[in-house]
Amino acid sequence: MNTGAREVDPKMVLWHDVLMNESNTPAMKRALRREILRSRRETYGAEAARESATRIRAHLEKSIDPWIGTARRPLVIAGYVPVPAEASALAWLRRKARDGHTVILPTYEGQLLGWRVWDGHETLLPSSGAKFGAEPTGESFGAEGLARADLIITPAVAVDLAGTRLGHGKGYYDRALTHVRPETRVLTLVHETELFDAGTLPREPHDVFIPEVLTESGLVALGNPA
């Protein structure tokens, strides 16, 4: 399968200045994050974002819906509300909520993510947290809400094929994912231009391994961190 993964353009960062010193891993992450987000904003304007969301929904329906169907019961599905130009599964999540599954979305709770139910009909309200998009006001599942989830879809700035996830730098999902049950399915959603070759992204001890990624090109199983 062609994963569509790509190497980071060496012009993004001064590789030799960063890679030779492990203490500079946070600086490397910041440099990569800035460049990838800049490229995202330039690439995924309104029309491109709509096309991306349509393709992502098709792959969710193809790859995830059959798995959900095998459960033969309503599931708890954790997702997120995308900010502009971010990879989006919101239409798919809306359909799952209206089909009877419990969809929970993150809310800003200071240093932690809270989780509240979205019924697929409620108007999402602006968040008080930077880069959080909008939030539901439904039933609260609390900061440990992911412990009740059967499927978790996380956002990211980028992912590589070794399962390293580059987030926005605040550690919200690294902390939230510590509550996940072993049997819960976890996948990250990014644009196909944000999936990189294994070993491209720097990893720190607190970074949580991501087992699957879904892009406009489809679902990809990622390598074991060991």
C-alpha positions in Angstrom: 0.0 0.0 0.0 1.3 3.4 -0.8 1.0 5.4 2.4 1.8 8.7 0.8 4.2 9.5 3.6 6.8 12.0 2.8 10.1 13.3 4.1 10.4 16.7 5.7 11.9 19.2 3.4 15.4 19.9 4.9 14.7 23.6 4.4 12.2 23.4 7.2 14.8 23.3 9.9 18.5 23.4 10.4 18.9 19.7 10.9 22.5 19.7 11.9 21.9 22.3 14.5 19.1 20.5 16.1 19.6 16.7 15.6 23.1 16.7 17.1 21.8 17.8 20.5 18.9 15.8 22.1 18.3 18.7 24.5 17.0 20.6 21.5 14.2 18.2 20.8 11.6 20.8 22.0 13.1 23.4 19.7 13.0 21.0 16.8 9.4 20.3 17.5 8.6 24.0 17.6 10.4 24.5 14.2 8.6 21.6 12.6 5.2 22.7 14.0 5.6 26.2 12.7 6.5 25.0 9.2 3.9 22.3 9.0 1.1 24.6 10.2 2.2 27.3 7.7 2.0 24.8 4.9 -1.4 23.6 6.1 -2.8 27.1 6.0 -1.5 27.6 2.5 -2.7 24.2 1.2 -6.1 23.8 2.8 -8.2 26.8 2.1 -12.0 26.5 2.2 -12.5 24.5 -1.0 -9.5 22.2 -0.4 -10.7 21.7 3.2 -14.2 20.6 2.0 -12.7 18.2 -0.4 -10.4 16.8 2.3 -13.3 16.3 4.7 -15.3 14.5 2.0 -12.5 12.1 1.3 -11.8 11.5 5.0 -15.4 10.7 5.6 -15.4 8.2 2.8 -12.5 6.4 4.3 -14.0 6.4 7.8 -17.2 4.8 6.3 -15.1 2.2 4.5 -12.6 1.4 7.2 -14.2 2.2 10.6 -18.0 1.7 10.1 -17.7 -2.0 9.5 -15.6 -2.3 12.7 -18.2 -0.4 14.6 -20.9 -2.6 13.2 -19.2 -5.7 14.7 -19.8 -4.4 18.2 -23.6 -4.7 17.8 -24.2 -2.0 20.4 -23.9 1.8 20.7 -20.3 2.9 21.2 -18.6 5.8 22.9 -16.7 7.7 20.3 -14.3 10.5 21.2 -13.5 13.0 18.5 -12.7 16.7 18.2 -13.9 19.9 16.6 -11.4 21.0 13.9 -10.0 24.5 13.7 -9.7 26.0 10.3 -7.6 24.0 7.8 -7.4 21.0 10.2 -8.3 17.5 9.1 -12.0 17.0 9.9 -14.2 14.1 10.7 -17.0 16.3 12.1 -19.7 15.3 9.5 -19.0 11.6 10.2 -19.1 12.2 14.0 -22.5 14.0 13.6 -23.9 11.0 11.7 -22.6 8.6 14.4 -24.3 10.7 17.2 -27.5 10.7 15.3 -27.3 7.0 14.7 -27.3 6.5 18.5 -23.7 6.3 19.4 -22.4 8.5 22.2 -20.0 11.1 20.8 -17.8 13.1 23.2 -15.8 16.1 22.3 -13.0 17.9 24.2 -13.5 21.0 26.3 -11.0 23.4 27.7 -10.4 22.8 31.4 -7.2 24.6 32.1 -4.3 22.1 31.9 -6.6 19.2 31.1 -9.1 18.2 28.5 -12.7 17.8 29.7 -15.1 15.7 27.6 -18.8 16.4 26.9 -21.4 14.7 24.9 -22.5 16.1 21.5 -25.8 14.8 20.2 -25.1 15.9 16.6 -27.8 18.5 16.7 -26.6 21.0 19.3 -24.8 24.1 18.1 -21.2 24.0 19.2 -20.1 27.1 21.1 -16.7 28.9 20.9 -14.1 27.6 23.3 -12.2 29.8 25.7 -9.1 27.8 25.0 -6.7 28.8 22.2 -6.7 26.4 19.3 -9.7 24.5 20.7 -12.3 25.2 18.1 -15.8 24.9 19.5 -17.2 22.9 22.3 -20.5 21.0 23.2 -22.4 21.7 26.4 -23.9 18.2 26.8 -23.4 15.7 29.7 -19.9 15.9 31.1 -17.6 12.8 31.1 -15.0 14.7 33.1 -11.2 14.8 32.6 -11.0 11.0 32.5 -13.7 10.7 29.8 -11.4 8.7 27.4 -11.5 5.8 29.9 -15.1 5.3 28.7 -14.4 5.5 25.0 -14.4 2.6 22.6 -12.9 4.6 19.7 -10.8 7.7 20.0 -9.9 10.0 17.1 -7.3 12.6 17.9 -6.1 15.6 16.0 -2.4 16.3 15.3 0.0 18.7 13.5 1.7 15.6 12.0 2.3 11.9 12.4 5.1 9.7 11.2 5.0 6.0 10.2 6.7 5.0 13.5 3.7 6.2 15.4 5.1 9.5 16.6 2.4 12.2 16.9 3.4 15.9 16.8 0.7 17.9 18.6 0.3 21.6 19.3 2.9 21.5 22.1 0.7 21.7 25.3 0.6 18.0 26.0 -3.2 17.9 26.3 -3.6 14.6 24.4 -0.5 13.0 25.9 -2.2 13.5 29.3 -5.7 12.5 28.2 -4.5 9.3 26.5 -3.1 8.0 29.7 -6.7 7.1 30.7 -7.4 4.9 27.7 -8.3 1.3 28.2 -6.0 -1.3 26.4 -8.9 -2.5 24.2 -9.8 1.0 23.0 -9.1 1.8 19.3 -7.1 4.9 18.9 -6.3 6.7 15.6 -5.1 10.1 14.6 -6.5 12.2 11.8 -4.1 14.3 9.6 -3.9 15.5 6.1 -2.0 13.2 3.7 0.6 15.9 3.4 1.2 15.6 7.2 2.1 11.9 7.3 5.9 11.5 7.3 8.4 8.7 7.0 9.3 6.8 10.1 11.7 8.6 12.3 11.1 12.0 10.8 9.4 13.4 13.9 11.3 13.8 17.2 9.9 11.8 20.1 10.2 12.5 23.8 9.5 10.0 26.7 6.1 11.6 27.4 4.9 11.3 23.8 2.2 8.6 23.4 2.5 6.1 20.6 -0.3 6.3 18.0 -1.2 2.9 16.4 -3.2 4.1 13.4 -3.5 7.2 11.2 -6.2 8.1 8.8 -5.8 10.6 5.9 -7.5 11.5 2.7 -5.6 8.5 1.2 -6.9 6.0 3.7 -6.2 4.1 7.0 -2.6 3.2 7.8 -1.3 1.0 10.7 1.8 2.5 12.2 5.0 0.8 13.5 5.6 -0.4 17.0 7.7 2.1 19.0 9.8 -0.8 20.3 
